[in-house]
């Protein structure tokens, strides 16, 4: 489960006072019959972001991200973990490392007493990043050591899937600049080799989904140099129980990437992401959706309301009920504003479904998760000041 498009823009648009914000929340909650805004916790007065969500049932879900530290002794970003009990979201304490940033980018839970969240940690003010894994044992969150990596690249864990207390996978990018996969055997995390496509300058995996211990999909991107131009291409890898292998994927344009994946059945897997502009700005352009039919991946037509559209995650309630979430850019005003984007697969076509926004500034959706009943999407609103959770109950 993943959630992979973070902090795209930092712009500030003046907003009104607290009363107006409360009215905005009420308006947003009724803006779309299918999706509603559900109140979440904002521990910080400045920055609160949810990057991913994992739903086990109507009364058990986790959302993770980060918030700015409340005091100078622990400056930087702290891990944010919030739990849904069927009626409300509450913050659950998570460990913080003194004078280091920590951010959680993905979360997955198998039984109620076993959940994993992954992301990165780094020295405050520094560029370098290292993988971070945190475990929930039913009572508390604790940081669990991951393998030491070598190299100079920024390294993160972007996606995680927990199959059982003795079997979990996390994927991301290693310090060597290549795609990274790590496995939990119930005792320790270990690096498992993943192939790097020929000619790759760098690569990473951004999302992961499992049908069984021997049928796991991971998606991301690979950068190649063509002449003097760097092109980003989709990357899809598969675990067959023994080894990871690259599976040929499709590209809609010369630069594309995948951010999330949802495996529904052996012949039904969805991957989402977006294309990248080719004008030298390397900005998001149009939504991208791909489908696995059991033998090959193909690009499936996906709505893209404007430019700078992205899809950051995908989740399925059933084969004919699949949701993808992300961000669209509203250019109707003087300043472009990011707004929530939700798309639905009904078994035959994808369509945009209206989704609420809070306030007049940017709203971002970073991750999505589904059960047979609920679909949850999470992100941030008012640039990154407030956490954001949307619920769709079908």
Residue pairs with C-beta under 8 A, 6 or more apart in sequence:
1 52
1 53
1 54
1 106
1 107
1 108
1 159
1 160
1 161
1 207
1 208
1 209
1 313
1 315
1 367
1 369
2 52
2 105
2 106
2 158
2 159
2 160
2 206
2 207
2 208
2 259
2 260
2 261
2 313
2 367
3 51
3 52
3 53
3 105
3 106
3 259
3 260
3 312
3 313
3 366
3 367
3 368
3 378
4 105
4 158
4 159
4 206
4 207
4 259
4 260
4 312
4 313
4 366
5 259
5 284
5 310
5 312
5 326
5 327
5 364
5 366
6 49
6 51
6 105
6 366
7 49
7 384
8 284
8 310
8 327
8 338
8 364
9 338
9 362
9 383
10 383
10 384
11 335
11 361
11 362
11 383
12 361
12 383
13 335
13 337
13 360
13 361
15 21
15 359
15 360
15 361
15 382
21 358
21 359
24 358
24 359
24 360
25 37
25 39
25 358
28 37
28 356
28 357
28 358
29 36
29 37
29 356
30 36
30 356
31 354
31 355
31 356
31 357
32 353
32 354
32 355
32 356
34 353
34 354
34 355
34 392
35 342
35 353
35 354
35 355
35 356
35 377
35 390
35 391
35 392
36 356
36 390
36 391
36 392
37 356
37 358
37 388
37 389
37 390
38 89
38 389
38 390
38 391
39 88
39 89
39 389
40 50
40 63
40 82
40 89
40 378
40 386
40 387
40 388
40 389
41 48
41 82
41 89
41 90
41 91
41 387
42 48
42 67
42 385
42 386
42 387
43 67
43 70
43 78
43 80
43 91
44 67
44 68
44 69
44 70
46 68
46 385
47 66
47 67
47 68
47 77
47 384
47 385
48 65
48 66
48 67
48 68
48 80
48 380
48 384
48 385
48 386
48 387
49 65
49 66
49 67
49 80
49 103
49 366
49 379
49 380
49 384
49 387
50 63
50 64
50 65
50 80
50 82
50 366
50 367
50 378
50 379
50 380
50 387
50 388
50 389
51 64
51 65
51 66
51 103
51 104
51 105
51 106
51 119
51 366
51 367
51 378
51 379
52 63
52 64
52 65
52 104
52 105
52 106
52 107
52 117
52 313
52 366
52 367
52 369
52 378
53 61
53 62
53 63
53 64
53 107
53 367
53 368
53 369
53 376
53 377
53 378
53 389
54 61
54 62
54 63
54 107
54 108
54 109
54 115
54 369
55 61
55 84
55 369
55 370
55 371
55 374
55 375
55 376
56 109
56 112
56 371
57 371
57 373
58 86
58 371
58 373
58 374
59 84
59 85
59 86
60 83
60 84
60 85
60 86
60 109
60 112
61 83
61 84
61 369
61 374
61 376
62 81
62 82
62 83
62 84
62 107
62 109
62 115
62 117
62 136
63 81
63 82
63 83
63 84
63 89
63 107
63 376
63 378
63 387
63 389
64 79
64 80
64 81
64 82
64 104
64 105
64 106
64 107
64 117
64 119
65 80
65 103
65 104
65 366
65 378
65 380
65 387
66 77
66 78
66 79
66 80
66 101
66 102
66 103
66 104
66 119
67 77
67 78
67 80
68 76
68 77
68 78
69 75
69 76
69 77
69 78
69 96
73 98
74 96
74 98
74 99
75 99
75 124
76 99
76 100
76 101
76 102
76 124
77 101
77 102
77 103
78 94
78 96
78 102
79 94
79 95
79 96
79 102
79 103
79 104
79 117
79 119
79 134
79 141
80 91
80 94
80 104
80 387
81 91
81 92
81 93
81 94
81 104
81 107
81 117
81 134
81 136
81 141
82 89
82 90
82 91
82 92
82 387
83 89
83 90
83 92
84 376
89 389
92 141
93 140
93 141
94 134
94 141
95 134
95 141
95 142
95 143
96 102
97 121
97 143
99 123
99 124
100 121
100 122
100 123
100 124
101 120
101 121
101 122
101 123
101 124
102 119
102 120
102 121
102 132
103 119
103 120
103 121
103 132
104 117
104 118
104 119
104 132
104 134
105 118
105 119
105 120
105 156
105 157
105 158
105 159
106 117
106 118
106 119
106 157
106 158
106 159
106 160
106 170
106 207
106 367
107 115
107 116
107 117
107 118
107 160
108 115
108 116
108 160
108 161
108 162
108 168
109 115
109 116
109 136
109 162
110 162
110 163
110 164
110 165
110 168
111 165
112 138
113 136
113 137
113 138
114 135
114 136
114 137
114 138
114 162
114 164
114 165
115 135
115 136
115 162
116 133
116 134
116 135
116 136
116 160
116 162
116 168
116 170
116 184
117 133
117 134
117 135
117 136
117 141
117 160
118 131
118 132
118 133
118 134
118 157
118 158
118 159
118 160
118 170
118 172
119 131
119 132
119 156
119 157
120 129
120 130
120 131
120 132
120 154
120 155
120 156
120 157
121 129
121 130
121 131
121 132
122 128
122 129
122 130
127 154
128 152
128 154
129 154
129 155
129 156
130 149
130 155
130 175
131 146
131 149
131 155
131 156
131 157
131 170
131 172
131 180
131 182
132 143
132 146
132 157
133 143
133 144
133 145
133 146
133 157
133 160
133 170
133 182
133 189
134 141
134 142
134 143
134 144
135 141
135 142
135 144
144 189
145 188
145 189
146 157
146 170
146 182
146 189
147 182
147 189
147 190
147 191
149 155
149 174
149 175
149 176
149 180
149 191
150 175
150 176
151 174
151 175
151 176
151 177
152 175
153 173
153 174
153 175
153 176
153 177
153 202
154 173
154 175
155 172
155 173
155 174
155 175
155 180
156 172
156 173
157 170
157 171
157 172
157 180
157 182
158 171
158 172
158 173
158 204
158 205
158 206
158 207
158 220
159 170
159 171
159 172
159 205
159 206
159 207
159 208
159 218
159 260
160 168
160 169
160 170
160 171
160 208
161 168
161 169
161 208
161 209
161 210
161 216
162 168
163 169
163 210
163 212
163 213
165 186
166 184
166 185
166 186
167 183
167 184
167 185
167 186
167 213
168 183
168 184
169 181
169 182
169 183
169 184
169 208
169 210
169 216
169 218
169 239
170 181
170 182
170 184
170 189
170 208
171 179
171 180
171 181
171 182
171 194
171 205
171 206
171 207
171 208
171 218
171 220
172 179
172 180
172 204
172 205
172 206
173 179
173 180
173 202
173 203
173 204
173 205
174 180
174 191
177 201
177 202
177 203
178 194
178 196
178 200
178 202
178 203
178 204
179 194
179 196
179 203
179 204
179 205
179 220
179 222
179 235
179 237
180 191
180 194
180 204
180 205
181 191
181 192
181 193
181 194
181 205
181 218
181 237
181 239
181 244
182 189
182 190
182 191
182 192
183 189
183 190
183 192
192 244
193 243
193 244
194 205
194 218
194 237
194 244
195 237
195 244
195 245
195 246
196 203
196 222
197 203
197 222
197 224
197 233
197 235
197 246
199 224
199 225
200 222
200 223
200 224
201 223
201 224
201 225
201 230
202 222
202 223
203 220
203 221
203 222
203 223
203 235
204 220
204 221
204 235
205 218
205 219
205 220
205 235
205 237
206 219
206 220
206 221
206 257
206 258
206 259
206 260
206 273
207 218
207 219
207 220
207 258
207 259
207 260
207 261
207 271
207 313
208 216
208 217
208 218
208 219
208 261
209 216
209 217
209 261
209 262
209 263
209 269
210 216
210 217
210 263
211 217
211 263
211 265
211 266
213 241
214 239
214 240
214 241
214 242
215 238
215 239
215 240
215 241
215 263
215 266
216 238
216 239
216 263
217 236
217 237
217 238
217 239
217 261
217 263
217 269
217 271
217 292
218 236
218 237
218 238
218 239
218 244
218 261
219 234
219 235
219 236
219 237
219 249
219 258
219 259
219 260
219 261
219 271
219 273
220 234
220 235
220 257
220 258
221 232
221 233
221 234
221 235
221 256
221 257
221 258
221 273
222 232
222 233
222 234
222 235
223 230
223 231
223 232
223 233
224 230
224 231
224 233
225 231
231 254
231 255
232 255
232 256
232 257
232 276
233 251
233 255
233 256
233 257
234 249
234 250
234 251
234 256
234 257
234 258
234 271
234 273
234 288
234 290
235 246
235 249
235 258
236 246
236 247
236 248
236 249
236 258
236 261
236 271
236 290
236 297
237 244
237 245
237 246
237 247
238 244
238 245
238 247
247 297
248 296
248 297
249 258
249 271
249 290
249 297
250 290
250 297
250 298
250 299
251 299
252 275
252 286
252 288
252 299
253 275
253 276
253 278
253 285
253 286
254 278
255 275
255 276
255 277
255 278
255 282
256 273
256 274
256 275
256 276
256 288
257 273
257 274
257 276
257 288
258 271
258 272
258 273
258 288
258 290
259 272
259 273
259 274
259 310
259 311
259 312
259 313
260 271
260 272
260 273
260 311
260 312
260 313
260 314
260 324
260 367
260 368
261 269
261 270
261 271
261 272
261 314
262 269
262 270
262 271
262 314
262 315
262 316
262 322
263 269
264 270
264 316
264 318
264 319
264 322
265 319
266 294
267 292
267 293
267 294
267 295
268 291
268 292
268 293
268 294
268 319
269 291
269 292
270 289
270 290
270 291
270 292
270 314
270 316
270 322
270 324
270 345
271 289
271 290
271 291
271 292
271 297
271 314
272 287
272 288
272 289
272 290
272 302
272 311
272 312
272 313
272 314
272 324
272 326
273 287
273 288
273 310
273 311
274 284
274 285
274 286
274 287
274 288
274 309
274 310
274 311
274 326
275 284
275 285
275 286
275 287
275 288
276 282
276 283
276 284
276 285
277 283
277 284
277 285
283 308
284 308
284 309
284 310
285 307
285 308
285 309
286 304
286 307
286 309
287 302
287 303
287 304
287 309
287 310
287 311
287 324
287 326
287 341
287 343
288 299
288 302
288 311
289 299
289 300
289 301
289 302
289 311
289 314
289 324
289 343
289 350
290 297
290 298
290 299
290 300
291 297
291 298
291 300
300 350
301 349
301 350
302 311
302 324
302 343
302 350
303 343
303 350
303 351
303 352
304 328
305 328
305 341
305 352
306 328
306 329
306 330
306 331
307 329
307 331
308 327
308 328
308 329
308 336
308 338
309 326
309 327
309 328
309 329
309 341
310 326
310 327
310 341
311 324
311 325
311 326
311 341
311 343
312 325
312 326
312 327
312 365
312 366
312 367
312 368
313 324
313 325
313 326
313 365
313 366
313 367
313 368
313 377
314 322
314 323
314 324
314 325
314 368
315 322
315 323
315 368
315 369
315 370
315 375
316 322
316 323
316 370
317 323
317 370
317 371
317 372
317 373
317 375
317 394
318 372
319 347
320 345
320 346
320 347
321 344
321 345
321 346
321 347
321 394
322 344
322 345
323 342
323 343
323 344
323 345
323 368
323 370
323 375
323 377
323 392
324 342
324 343
324 344
324 345
324 350
324 368
325 340
325 341
325 342
325 343
325 355
325 365
325 367
325 368
325 377
326 341
326 365
327 338
327 339
327 340
327 341
327 363
327 364
327 365
327 379
328 338
328 339
328 340
328 341
329 336
329 337
329 338
329 339
330 336
330 337
330 338
330 339
337 360
337 361
337 362
338 362
338 363
338 364
339 357
339 362
339 363
340 355
340 356
340 357
340 363
340 364
340 365
340 377
340 379
340 388
340 390
341 352
341 355
341 365
342 352
342 353
342 354
342 355
342 365
342 377
342 390
342 392
343 350
343 351
343 352
343 353
344 350
344 351
344 353
355 365
355 377
355 390
356 390
357 363
357 381
358 381
358 382
358 386
358 388
359 381
359 382
359 386
361 381
361 382
361 383
362 380
362 381
362 382
362 383
363 379
363 380
363 381
363 382
363 388
364 379
364 380
364 381
364 384
364 388
365 377
365 378
365 379
365 388
365 390
366 378
366 379
366 380
367 377
367 378
367 379
368 375
368 376
368 377
368 378
369 375
369 376
370 376
373 393
373 394
374 391
374 392
374 393
374 394
375 391
375 392
375 393
375 394
376 389
376 390
376 391
376 392
377 389
377 390
377 392
378 387
378 388
378 389
378 390
379 387
379 388
380 386
380 387
380 388
381 387
381 388
